[in-house]
């Protein structure tokens, strides 16, 4: 059975935070399908309510799934945003993350998506990271165990956070390595013409 990856979108999310991991999961599956093997990942883009959504800058995504109808997934990925205050103040969004996280194997964030995981109570007493410009604010929010600088991602087992923007691609490759194999992660990075290391500090 394919690993079900759900990328949760909301108004003003950073496009590369979602699009980078989306491309990684699709590429990993495509490489397997080339060999006549089953795809490893089934990727769904969803919003609370299933409506169209505009990324930061105005690009609009349509024909999205309704996260309210999704009971469980294997990976929940939450992208970041420029307007963190607006996102963490969105009660419906936070409630959606809380609900999905209860039926999700792994919960992950990209960039300032860490603030949403923190508000949802997923980073209590746990180390986390985010965009380098926002590390101080994450540490000061009172909803995170500790903040780690200088890494592309932090893997706490069930909950993972990553640094800014393209660090989400590195995190997604780490998930491919963890779920499928390091070999598939390396092949996926090569296909994407991406320098990738299994070491989160590089």
Order of alpha helices (4+ residues) and beta strands (2+ residues): beta-alpha-beta-beta-beta-beta-beta-alpha-alpha-beta-alpha-beta-alpha-beta-beta-beta-alpha-alpha
